[in-house]
Amino acid sequence: MVEIRDFNVADTECVVAIADKQLGEGYITADDFVGKKVIVAEEADENNVVGFCIAYIDSEDGKAYVKTVAVAQEYSGRGIGTALVAKAVDYLKGLGAEQIFSPLWKHDGVVNSDVIFRRNGFVPEREIPDYWLNDSIEKGYSCPVCGKVCHCVCVMYGLKG
Ligand SMILES: CC(C)(COP(=O)(O)OP(=O)(O)OC[C@H]1O[C@@H](n2cnc3c(N)ncnc32)[C@H](O)[C@@H]1OP(=O)(O)O)[C@@H](O)C(=O)NCCC(=O)NCCS
């Protein structure tokens, strides 16, 4: 059975491994968890973390974000991604967020996570080219599509309270 729960430090290695595989090597590091709400999905029978999601209020623009969601390939299609986003939304609404945003990765014209965000009430609002360009250069991570310099498009999704 899969349980959705809060992240703890012992989950770091599992979460980073899922992110490296699903989002690009080096995209997420332990620093990305600091000051943010990290929610994980754990296969309780195996004590194995199989997915995660990050939610936070941005200290610069004051907006609420669900930033990243990824589920290990072998566990996809079981509703885990949808449940992680639902929990992240509950958390942000609990902090009083009236609007929640999520920058989603568009690849080959497809937003992989479109379905799981729509199931949680989000709708696409605008496209932003080169959204991860500076980050990819500064952090030196490798985009699964572009490699070292990321030109992927983000579609900003929004959820209104
Ligand atoms: C996208 C992702 C988080 C979905 O997680 P999940 O646990 O499989 O999601 P759910 O089971 O809740 O929902 C599955 C639905 O998502 C859609 N979906 C999943 N992967 C998809 C993909 N690669 N492309 C398009 N749609 C996809 C399907 O429509 C599926 O619906 P169905 O089960 O009715 O067929 C997961 O596949 C993943 O980690 N992908 C790689 C990383 C990624 O793209 N993350 C999003 C970054 S913005």
The ligand as an SDF file (V2000), in Angstrom:
LIG
                    3D

 48 50  0  0  0  0  0  0  0  0999 V2000
    3.9950   12.8330  -14.5360 C   0  0  0  0  0  0  0  0  0  0  0  0
    4.0860   11.9080  -13.3090 C   0  0  0  0  0  0  0  0  0  0  0  0
    4.4300   12.7240  -12.0730 C   0  0  0  0  0  0  0  0  0  0  0  0
    2.7120   11.2360  -13.1300 C   0  0  0  0  0  0  0  0  0  0  0  0
    2.7170   10.4450  -11.9450 O   0  0  0  0  0  0  0  0  0  0  0  0
    1.7230    9.2050  -11.7890 P   0  0  0  0  0  0  0  0  0  0  0  0
    1.8210    8.6970  -10.4150 O   0  0  0  0  0  0  0  0  0  0  0  0
    1.9550    8.2530  -12.9020 O   0  0  0  0  0  0  0  0  0  0  0  0
    0.3270    9.9350  -12.0040 O   0  0  0  0  0  0  0  0  0  0  0  0
   -1.1490    9.3660  -11.7620 P   0  0  0  0  0  0  0  0  0  0  0  0
   -1.1190    7.8750  -11.6910 O   0  0  0  0  0  0  0  0  0  0  0  0
   -1.7510   10.1030  -10.6460 O   0  0  0  0  0  0  0  0  0  0  0  0
   -1.8690    9.8560  -13.0800 O   0  0  0  0  0  0  0  0  0  0  0  0
   -1.5300    9.2170  -14.2510 C   0  0  0  0  0  0  0  0  0  0  0  0
   -2.0200   10.0400  -15.4120 C   0  0  0  0  0  0  0  0  0  0  0  0
   -1.0290   10.9580  -15.8110 O   0  0  0  0  0  0  0  0  0  0  0  0
   -0.9030   10.9240  -17.2350 C   0  0  0  0  0  0  0  0  0  0  0  0
    0.5250   10.7020  -17.5250 N   0  0  0  0  0  0  0  0  0  0  0  0
    1.4250   10.0380  -16.7760 C   0  0  0  0  0  0  0  0  0  0  0  0
    2.6240   10.0600  -17.3870 N   0  0  0  0  0  0  0  0  0  0  0  0
    2.4550   10.7530  -18.5360 C   0  0  0  0  0  0  0  0  0  0  0  0
    3.3230   11.0920  -19.5910 C   0  0  0  0  0  0  0  0  0  0  0  0
    4.6010   10.7340  -19.6080 N   0  0  0  0  0  0  0  0  0  0  0  0
    2.8110   11.8260  -20.6080 N   0  0  0  0  0  0  0  0  0  0  0  0
    1.5180   12.1940  -20.6140 C   0  0  0  0  0  0  0  0  0  0  0  0
    0.6460   11.8950  -19.6240 N   0  0  0  0  0  0  0  0  0  0  0  0
    1.1240   11.1710  -18.6060 C   0  0  0  0  0  0  0  0  0  0  0  0
   -1.7930    9.8310  -17.7620 C   0  0  0  0  0  0  0  0  0  0  0  0
   -2.8800   10.4450  -18.3910 O   0  0  0  0  0  0  0  0  0  0  0  0
   -2.2790    9.0930  -16.5590 C   0  0  0  0  0  0  0  0  0  0  0  0
   -3.6550    8.9310  -16.5940 O   0  0  0  0  0  0  0  0  0  0  0  0
   -4.2800    7.4600  -16.5970 P   0  0  0  0  0  0  0  0  0  0  0  0
   -3.6360    6.7420  -15.4340 O   0  0  0  0  0  0  0  0  0  0  0  0
   -5.7230    7.6730  -16.4350 O   0  0  0  0  0  0  0  0  0  0  0  0
   -3.8640    6.8930  -17.9140 O   0  0  0  0  0  0  0  0  0  0  0  0
    5.1330   10.7800  -13.5030 C   0  0  0  0  0  0  0  0  0  0  0  0
    4.8250   10.0570  -14.6740 O   0  0  0  0  0  0  0  0  0  0  0  0
    6.5540   11.3040  -13.6360 C   0  0  0  0  0  0  0  0  0  0  0  0
    7.2700   11.3900  -12.6440 O   0  0  0  0  0  0  0  0  0  0  0  0
    6.9810   11.6320  -14.8710 N   0  0  0  0  0  0  0  0  0  0  0  0
    8.3330   12.1080  -15.1230 C   0  0  0  0  0  0  0  0  0  0  0  0
    8.6170   13.4240  -14.4420 C   0  0  0  0  0  0  0  0  0  0  0  0
    7.6930   14.5300  -14.8850 C   0  0  0  0  0  0  0  0  0  0  0  0
    7.4060   14.7140  -16.0620 O   0  0  0  0  0  0  0  0  0  0  0  0
    7.2540   15.2770  -13.8670 N   0  0  0  0  0  0  0  0  0  0  0  0
    6.4800   16.4450  -14.0870 C   0  0  0  0  0  0  0  0  0  0  0  0
    7.4150   17.6150  -14.0830 C   0  0  0  0  0  0  0  0  0  0  0  0
    6.5220   19.0810  -14.3110 S   0  0  0  0  0  0  0  0  0  0  0  0
  1  2  1  0
  2  3  1  0
  2  4  1  0
  2 36  1  0
  4  5  1  0
  5  6  1  0
  6  7  2  0
  6  8  1  0
  6  9  1  0
  9 10  1  0
 10 11  2  0
 10 12  1  0
 10 13  1  0
 13 14  1  0
 14 15  1  0
 15 16  1  0
 15 30  1  0
 16 17  1  0
 17 18  1  0
 17 28  1  0
 18 19  1  0
 18 27  1  0
 19 20  2  0
 20 21  1  0
 21 22  1  0
 21 27  2  0
 22 23  1  0
 22 24  2  0
 24 25  1  0
 25 26  2  0
 26 27  1  0
 28 29  1  0
 28 30  1  0
 30 31  1  0
 31 32  1  0
 32 33  2  0
 32 34  1  0
 32 35  1  0
 36 37  1  0
 36 38  1  0
 38 39  2  0
 38 40  1  0
 40 41  1  0
 41 42  1  0
 42 43  1  0
 43 44  2  0
 43 45  1  0
 45 46  1  0
 46 47  1  0
 47 48  1  0
M  END
$$$$
